[in-house]
Amino acid sequence: MKTTRMFTLALGLVVVAIAASGYAQDPLAEEIPNYTRPDEEIAFAGQPPEPVFAKLKEAGFQTILSLRSPDEISFDEKKAVEEQGMTFVNIPITSSAITDDNVAEFSRVVSDPDNKPLLIHCGRAGRVGGMWYIYRTLFDKAPEEQSLEEALARGLASPALEAVVKDYVESRKDSQQ
């Protein structure tokens, strides 16, 4: 009985480890900074290099959402994405200028199933994590602690940006209920 229980526990741990590593082995993680893909529908990252857009298309991505302003990028990202037959959406975000319009557009793009699989990126994934925190808290009504954990896992690393997005959420809570 004890041996059977130990075998079942060991087998369960192996299954969990295999499931958890499913996207950790994604070859795109080697080519795109701070790339994470927690599920089939969405991935988060820093700036993909121009040649990687073909690989993103091969991986099944439909839409690329950039949170960078065009002057932050050394190539024509819109052109690179659209040449691969994917949709390009640009919502330039800065930590000092998160607007209601930016947040509404982000929510629209992220929640539209026609945009999936979706890659959301900025320079290093910090703004990605910040916008994810806002989206999960205000639109999905996820608990703030859970939203923050997800945001940190998706790239939110700046305490200053964390304060900005928390302030944004706090100032909008009443209007979102």
N, C-alpha and C positions, 0 to 999 in steps of 0.2 A: 504494500500500500504506500509506504513512504517512498519507495523507488519510483513508483508510478507518478506520485505527486511531484517529485523532484524533476522527473523527465518532462512532465507537462509544464512545469514552471520554466525549465530551460528552453523548451520548444517555444513557449510564449515569448520569452525574451529574445530569441532569435528572430521570430516573426516581427516583433516590434522594432528591432534593430534594422531589419531589412526594409520595413515600411518607412522608417524614419530617414533612412539613407537614400530613398528613392530619388529625390531631387538633389541631394548633396553630390551625387555622382554626375550631375548634368555637365556635359563638356562646356557649355556656355559659361559656367562659373569660372573656368580657367581663362576665358577671353574677355569677360566683362567685369569691371570692378564692382565689388559688393553685390554681386548677383545672388538673389534668393528667389526661389520659386516654391512657395509652400503648397501649391496645388496646380492642377491643370489649367486653371482659368487666368491666373495672374502671376506676374513676376515683378520684382523690384530690383533696381540696379543704379549704379553710377553710369556715366556716359559710355555707351557702346562704341567701339572703334568703327569707322566707316565700313571696313570689309565684313564685319560681323552681321550686318543687316541681312545678307543672303542666308546666313546660318539661322537667324531668327525666323525667317520665312520658312526654311526647311523644317524648323522645329514646330511650325504650325501657328506662329503668332499672326494675328489679324491686324492689330493696332499697336502703334508705338505712341505713347504719351510722354512728351518731353516737358519738363518743368523749367527748362533753361531758356534764357533769351537767346535769340539767334546770334548775337554778338559774343556769346560765350563759347561758341563752337567754331572750329577751324574749317569746317566743310559744310556743304548744303545738305543738312540732315533730311529735310523734307523731300528733296529730290532722291536721296539715297534710299529712303524708306519707300517712296512711291514707285521707284524703279523696280522694286521687288514685289509690287502688287499689294502692299499693305497700306493701311490708312495711317496718316500722320496727324497727330493733334498736338498743338503747342499751347501751353498755358504757362507763360513766364511767371515764375514765383520768386520773390525775394523775401528774406526774413522780415524786412521792414514794410513790405507791401502785400500782405495777404488780404485780399478783398473778398467781399461777399460774392462778387461776380466770378472770381477765380474759384472759390469754393463750390459754387453752384455748378460751374462748368466741369470741374473735377468730378463731382458727384454724378453728373449726367453721364460722363464718359465711363467712369468706373462701373456704374450700375447697369449700363446698356449691354445686354447679352450679345448683341451683334459685334461688339468690340473685342470679344474674347476669342482666343487667348490674348491677353493684354500685357504689354511690358510698360511699366512706368519708370522713368528715369530722370535724374538730374546729373549734376557733376559727380557727386560721390554717394548719393542716395540719402543725404540729410534732409533735403526738402521733401523727398518722397516719403520718408518716415513721418515728417511733420504733417504733411497733407493727409497721410493715412490716419494719423491720430485724430485729426479734425473729422474726417469722413466717418470713421468707426464710431466716434463718440456722438456726433450730432445726427448722422443719418441712419446708422445701423443701431443706434441706442445701446452700444456696447458699454460696459462699465469702464470708467476712465482708467482704472488700474490696468485692466486687460488691454485697452486701446494703447496705453503707454508702453506696455510690454511688447506689443506687436510693432509699434512705431520704432522702438529701440532695435528690435530684431531686423527691421527693414532699412535701417540706416540712420535714424535720428541720433546724432552724436553730440550736437552742440547744445550746451546748457542754455545759451542765449536763444537759440531757435526753439528749444523746448519751452522756455518761458513765454515766447511769443505765441506759440500755438495753444498753450494752456490758457493764456489770457484771452485769445480769440474765442476758444470754446466757452470759457466762463462768461464772456460778454454776450454770447449768442444762445446760451442754454434756454432762457425763458422764451425766446421767440421760436425755438425749435419744438417746444412741447405741444 
